[in-house]
């Protein structure tokens, strides 16, 4: 069952119409917007992606500063595909299939500098950095036409540049990258990625399909359940969504309480609060507190209490059920520099007047950015410093908008549709006068590692832990659900709908 109604921009004035329809006061004859559930776990559908999308679509491979000098190289893989991105000896940017033309061994793994050739570790076949054949040991044994030097050049992969990024496309007949991206650059005019460098890069293997992971970062609908600790400072259900060609955008306003908190009772203030040590749940009113015994102590508003693990499993007490995402936030492994961080006042009910708060954040943002873009900071609105603006370029690149440093990438892990790789990169402004920093290497986290093992992520590490907590359960549930499809909201999940519309076009493409 596939019913991907065309996602279009919905003006703000029309959002109320969608809400009323959803609440039953509007037309009730609309069909659900659905896709088959098995496209998240079926080996056959994963094979279709490998056959029809990944070999033909433009995709982010690396940052330009990772291959800035002759001999610099990066191996990039997605699913079963592998490519080498490099600078040849003349400084030309190139990419090749990462495979020996003899017996198929991969030529490179990881990244490095100072390479002068591409040599097979199995039988010492060798290529120049421009892809031409350099040497075959015992060349006399390969005298048939298929072993001609020209035929044995490494197959080229199409290369494109956007901002500070390098994209590849195995399809050498593909449309130019500029046409594929469209006007995405218009969202980054004052601080384009050419003026940034990769200051951090963390990659973690997850137990879920790459689309399951990606979609968790494509909507704000999950905030009410997955990230309740931030409801005091985000307009999650006021998020605006737009789709544009091969990319989409969401804007979540910040600096005031979530609409979900409207009409909620006013709970008494909590003494000794801390961002990671003691919080009141904004919806239930229960108090979550980390104790030295290693457990999260939870006290409900009616006085019942209990001890729970950081996964929300009951240890003892009179309270039987709590929010596992809140337990994960308060309990579990903490970042050393953040362990005793105070709670921002706007997350504790002490919210400044809305416009004053946004102006304060905007002024601080302009102050931080002025050394990099000068007086152009005066052109920047408060919203660009306060709100969460996140874009998605099909199929798997997620650059946060405006001056946010974050870029996500999601991709399959080998050929297992139940595993994937989630990457988080920071692209910081380049210092205007100092020597330019080198690109940060990838910090790999295994499937059982905690995001807090990458302290360079700051508080994002704890946020990611909450997201990742859900994902294996989503992957398992998709296989057991009685109905053979999943459904999406008409507006709040329009970025996801847009993605699946584009994905289906690639699957159906001859």
Buried (B, 14 or more C-beta within 10 A) or exposed (E): EEEBBEBEBBEEEEBEBBBEBBEEEEEEEEEBBBBEBBBBBBEEBBBBBBEBBBBBBBBBBBBBBBBBEBBBBBBBBBBBBBBBBBBBEEEEBBBBBBBBBBEEEBBBEEBEBEBEEBBBEEBEBBBBBBBEBBEBEEEEEBEEEEBEEEEBBBEBBBBBEBBBBBBBBBEEEBEEBEEBBEEBEEBBEBBEBEBBBBBBBBBBBBBBBBBBBBBBBBBBBBBBEBBBBBBBBBBBBBBBBBBBBBBBBBBBBBBBBBBBBEEBEEBEEBEEBBBBBBBBBBBBBBBBBBEEEEBBBBBBBEEEBBBBBBEBEBEEBEBEEBBBBBBBBBBBEBBEEBEEBEBEEBBBBEBBEEEEBBBBBBEEBBEEBEEBBEEBBEEBEBBBBBBBBBBBBBBBBBBBBBBBBBBBBBBBBBEBBBBBBBBBBBBBBBEEEEEEEEBBEBBBBEEEEBBBBBBBBBBBBBBBBBBBBBBBEBBBEBEEEEEEBBBBBBBBBBBBBBBBBBBBEBBEEE
